[in-house]
Amino acid sequence: MTTSVAREPKPSRLASALSGSLSGASVSACVQPLDVIRTRMQADSAQRLAVTTTGTIRKIVGENGIKALWQGTQPTVVRLGVGAGLHFFFLETLKPIFQTNKDGQSSLGIWGAAMTGGLSRAMAAVVSCPITVVKTRMEYIGSQGAPSTVPVYKNTLHALKTIARQEGFRGLYKGLGPTILSNTPFSALYYMFYTRLQSRLQQTDMPQVAVNLSSSTIAAIGATLLTQPADVVRTRMQLNLVSSSPASAQHAKNTFAIMKSIIQSQGFSGLLVGSAPRMIKRTLQTALVWTIYEEISPKLSAGLAAFTLALQRKQA
């Protein structure tokens, strides 16, 4: 079974990258508090502290004021701007590989959509992993529970230099495994759900903006819940909080070992810590990014095409 791809006009890869970057950067700062809450909940849980969403909000604001909810905004804007741009660039690059032609119309099957979404996100995640490490650490610095292993950084560039100097190149890619393990299935599931829902809703009388927003929201909720355990592991690895027990930490050096350690010490519920703020954040962020992308990408593509044509005529 296939899903028809109905974008008019088909955006160029450059337009896709620029549209993705613009939509990602514009949305990122708005949802940053939810990321800070999620990171703090997962970090506190790793240290055996009781966590709830409302309790974590009160703790963050009580320690450093309301502005603490926007800690790490700078690397978040950079990461989401670059990451979203790369994701959409790779998405449009890979899509023709998995598309099939039926009755003169290009379409993506269920697995084609999953492969396109997953692979494009995996490649973007690898490139943007250093910024993800910085973002996670800057969201946690300044909190009373932050250990000495999480130093204070002046800005994103200073953080990148400090991590590279103190921890080497591998430090910039700490948590890459669970990052890919959470982002790749998320995007694979999301794009599969999104294209299917979009195709169905386009057959109704709903406005296109409403179709895109509804498809994005429903797809994001499902994909977020299914990938939450890997996100918990990623946070612990990037904050050097792989275990609350030094003895067991020596054995918890990879994604699955850390998952096992969490289950043994906290039960399966430990793998779902921070799911509420992450689900809200992911749903809002993904829905808004994709809705904005779908609106501006065709227009930007047409504008770039007109500019290129005018430039060619001038040079002729």
N, C-alpha and C positions, 0 to 999 in steps of 0.2 A: 504494500500500500504506500502511496506517495503523497507528498504535500506540495501543492503548487506554490511556486515562489512568485509573488505578484508585486514587484517593485517597479515603479515607473518614474523616471527612467532608471535603468540599472546604474548604480553609483560606481564610479571608478575607484580603484584601490586607494588612490591618494585622497579622494573625497571621503571615503570611508574612514581612513585614518584620522583626517582632520575633524570630521564630524564626531567620531568617537572620542577624540581628545577633548574637544569643546564640551560635549555633553558630560563626559566623566568629570572634568575639572569643575564645571559649574555646579554639579550636584554634590560633590564630595564633602565640601565644608558644611553643607546643610545637615548631613547625616552623621558627622563626626562624633557627636556626643554618644550615639548608640555604640560606636566602635570602642570608645574609651570605656564605657560601662561593661561591654562584653569582655574586653581585655582584662580589666580589673577583676571581674568575677572569676575568670578562668585562672588568673594568677593567684588570687586569694584562695581559691579552691585547692590549688596545688600545694598550698602551705597549711592545709587542713583548717581553714577558717570558714565559718558559716557564711553562706552567701545567698542573698536574694536581690532581685533587681532594684526594688525601692531602697533596701538597706545600703546597697552599693552606691546608689545616687547620693544618698544622704552623707555617706562616708567621704566620697570624692569632694562634694561641695563643702563639707565641714572642714576638711583638711586644707584645701587650697582655693576655696571660693568657686563661684559659678564658672569662671573662666577655665577652670581645670577640666571641664567637660570638652574643651576644644584643644586639649593637649595633643600634639602630633598632627595638627591640621596641615602644616606645611608639607611634610612628606606624604600625607594622604592625598593632597591635591596633585602633587607631582606623580605619585604612584598611579592614581586612578586616571589622571590625564594621559600619562604615557601608556599605562596598561590597557586602558580602553581603546586608545588609538591603535595600538599593536594588535589587540584582539580583533577589532573590526577589519583591520588590514589583512590579517591572516585569514579571517573568516571569508572575505571576498576572494582571497587567493586560492583557498582550499575548496570553496563551494563548487566550482566547475568540475573538480576531480570526482566528486561524489554525486553530481547531478545526473539525471537520466532525461532523455528527450522522448516525450510521448505526444503524438499529434502536433508536433512542431512547438511544444511548450516545455521549457526546462522545469524540472521538479526534483525535490529531495525526498527520498524515502525516510522512514522513521530512523533507520540505522545510519543513513547518510547524514541526516541532520545531527544525530548524536556524535558521529565521528567528526563532522565539521566543527561543531561547537566545542567538543572536548579537546581536539588537537590544537585549535587556534588559541584556546585559553592556556593550554599547557605551554605553548611556545612563548606566549606573552608573560606567563608566570615566571619562567626561567629568566627572561631578560629583566623583569622588574623585581626579582627576589631581593636584591640588596636594599631597595627602597622599602620593601615590605618589612624587612628586619628592622630598619630604622624607625618606621612608622609604629611598629609594635612596641619597641622599647621607649620611644618618646611618649607614647600614650600612658606608659606606666611610671616613668620617672617622676620623682617628687612625692609619690605616695608613701605613706608611713610603712607600708609592708614591703616596699621595694628593697631587695637585698643589695649588697655591695657589688654584685656582679652586673648590676644595671647602672652604669655611670650616667652623669648628667651631660647632655649634649647641647651645644650652643644653637646649632641649626642642622639642617639636613646634610650639608656638605661636611661640616665638622664631624658629624656622626659617622659618615661613610669613611672619612680619613681615620678616625679613632678606631673604629672596628677593624679596618684593614691593617692598621699598625699593631694593634694589641692582639688580634685573633687571626690575622692572616686572611688570605682570600677565602678560605673555607668559612670564616666567620660571617662573611657577607651572604653566604648561601646556606646558613644554618636554618634548618627547618624546611629545606627545599622539597624533601620527600613528602611530608604531610601537606605542604602548600600545594603541590601538584595533585596529591591525593584528595584534597578538598575542592580545589578549583576546577580540575579537569572533569570529574564526575558532575560537579555542579553545572558547569557550562554545557556538558553533554546532555544532561537531563533537562536543563533549562531550555536549550535551543530545540530539543526534540518536542518538549511540551509546547513551547512558544509557537513553533511553526504549525503544529497540529491545531492548536486553539485558534491561531490567527486565520488559518484556512477555513475553519468551521464558521467563525464569527463574521468573516467577510461575505458569507452567503446570507447574512441578515441585513437589516436596515440600519444597523449601528454606524455612526460616523467613524471614519478611519482612525481618528485619534482615540476614540473610545475602544475600538477594536484592539489597537496596539497596547493601550494602557491595561485593559482587562486581561489580555493574553500574557503580558509581562508579569502582572501581579500574581496571577494564579500559578504560572510556571515557576516564579521565584520562590513562592511559599513551599511548594513541593520539593524543589531542588535543595533548598536551604536545610530543611529538616533531615534529609537523607545524607547530607555531608557534614553534619555538625561534629561527630566524633573526631574526624580528621582535623577540624579547625581547633579543637581543644588541644590536641597533640602539638599542632603547629605553634600555638601560643606558648606552651610550656617550653618547647625546644628553643624558640627564639629569645625567650627571657631567661634561659638557663635554669628553668624550674622543672626539670624532667621528673623530679621526685621530691617529696618532702622528707624522705629518708636517705641520707648520704650513702648508706650501705647498698640500698636497692638502686640508687641512681647510677652506680657503676655498671649495673646490668641493663639499665634502660637507656640504650644508646641509639635505638632505631624506632621507627614509627610503631611497629606492632608490639615491640617490647614495652614501650611506654603505655600503649593501650592496655596491655595485660596488667601492667603495674597499677594503672588507674582503676581498673575493674576489681583487682584484688584489694585495694585500699579503700575505695569509695563505692564500689558496685557500678552497675551499668549507668546509673544516674550521673556518675562523674563524667561520663562522655557527653552529657547533654548540658553541662553547665554553660550558662551564657546564651542558651538557645533563643530565649525571648527577645533580648535586644538585637541579637544577630539576625533573627528572622524579620523583625521590623525593619532593621537597617538594610538588609539585603533586598527585601521586597520593595521598599521605597526607592533605594538606589537603583536597582536593576530596572524597575518599571519606569522610573523617570529617565534614566540614561537611554533606554531603548526607545521610549516614546519620543524624546528629543532627537535622537539619532534618526529615527524613521522620518521625522519631519524635515530636518535640515539637510540630510545626506543627498536626496535627489536635487534639491535646490543648489547646494554647493557644487555638486557634480556638473549640473547644467552651467553654473557660473564659471567653473574652471574650463569647461569645454568651450564656452564663448570667448573666454580670455585667450585660450590657446589658439583658437581660430583667428581672432583679431591680430594676435602676435604674428602668426604665419602670413597673414595678408600684408602686414606692414613690412615684413622681411622680403616678401616676394617682389 
